[in-house]
């Protein structure tokens, strides 16, 4: 076999390895998306069976994170990727870390849902928590699609969506603080709900992180700790330069 064919064979094999890793990230993302949905539903409905499913599935998510991380380590050691390929491997490593953290937050919400919340978790707060959960799940869905397609526009939309999650979170906090003021005996239970709401909000932050990694993958721009306006300005500047 001549050098050209050897090179083509290695390149094809390398591409297959990268695609396999990418597919496993999306598999993990789908599992975490289900965890998120079930955790929020368990919180607002009180269904213990859903909470148990979330808690039990966490081990599978953690195992998949370790598996993908090990594959990325092997790829770096064997292939010594450069440029876009290296950015993909780095993006995968960072993304699975945030996905695992989202899974941890979902498990925390599921555990909170097992506490006695009746009488404190009003219909209005249930509806608000459910809506915030839907917003975060939509963010996660968007960033996973953005990762699958290396879609900068979809990643930016996910970053923008985090503002709506933050607004919803602040509204819930205000309602719960008012409840504690009116009913001091309910404080311990309300604090549990506060922690659950905080976990859902943090899931949105993790989704924003993944969106920022996708922008890095696509454009080579590190936009972490950058405001949305600055992110949009940098993307526009790079597009103009090209």
SULQUI-V498589 format. One record per backbone hydrogen bond with DSSP energy under -1.0 kcal/mol. CO is the residue of the C=O (numbers start at 1). NH is the residue of the N-H. If there is no record, write none. Layout:
CO|NH / CO|NH
This chain:
2|6 / 3|7 / 4|8 / 5|9 / 6|10 / 7|11 / 8|12 / 9|13 / 10|14 / 11|15 / 12|16 / 13|17 / 14|18 / 15|19 / 16|20 / 17|21 / 18|22 / 19|23 / 20|24 / 21|25 / 22|26 / 23|27 / 24|28 / 25|29 / 26|30 / 27|31 / 28|32 / 29|33 / 30|34 / 31|35 / 32|36 / 33|37 / 34|38 / 35|39 / 36|40 / 37|41 / 38|42 / 39|43 / 40|44 / 41|45 / 42|46 / 47|51 / 48|52 / 49|53 / 50|54 / 51|55 / 52|56 / 53|57 / 57|61 / 58|62 / 59|63 / 60|64 / 61|65 / 62|66 / 63|67 / 64|68 / 65|69 / 66|70 / 67|71 / 68|72 / 69|73 / 70|74 / 71|75 / 72|76 / 73|77 / 74|78 / 75|79 / 76|80 / 82|85 / 83|87 / 84|88 / 85|89 / 86|90 / 87|91 / 88|92 / 89|93 / 90|94 / 91|95 / 92|96 / 93|97 / 94|98 / 95|99 / 96|100 / 97|101 / 98|102 / 99|103 / 100|104 / 101|105 / 102|106 / 103|107 / 104|108 / 105|109 / 106|110 / 107|111 / 108|112 / 109|113 / 111|114 / 112|115 / 117|120 / 117|121 / 120|122 / 122|126 / 123|127 / 124|128 / 125|129 / 126|130 / 127|131 / 128|132 / 129|133 / 130|134 / 131|135 / 132|136 / 133|137 / 134|138 / 135|139 / 136|140 / 137|141 / 138|142 / 139|143 / 140|144 / 141|145 / 142|146 / 143|147 / 144|148 / 145|149 / 146|150 / 146|151 / 151|155 / 152|156 / 153|157 / 154|158 / 155|159 / 156|160 / 157|161 / 160|163 / 161|165 / 162|166 / 163|167 / 164|168 / 165|169 / 166|170 / 167|171 / 168|172 / 169|173 / 170|174 / 171|175 / 172|176 / 173|177 / 174|178 / 175|179 / 176|180 / 177|181 / 178|182 / 179|183 / 183|186 / 184|187 / 186|190 / 187|191 / 188|192 / 189|193 / 190|194 / 191|195 / 192|196 / 193|197 / 194|198 / 195|199 / 196|200 / 197|201 / 198|202 / 199|203 / 200|204 / 201|205 / 202|206 / 203|207 / 204|208 / 205|209 / 206|210 / 207|211 / 208|212 / 209|213 / 210|214 / 211|215 / 212|216 / 213|217 / 214|218 / 215|219 / 216|220 / 223|226 / 227|231 / 228|232 / 229|233 / 230|234 / 231|235 / 232|236 / 233|237 / 234|238 / 235|239 / 236|240 / 237|241 / 238|242
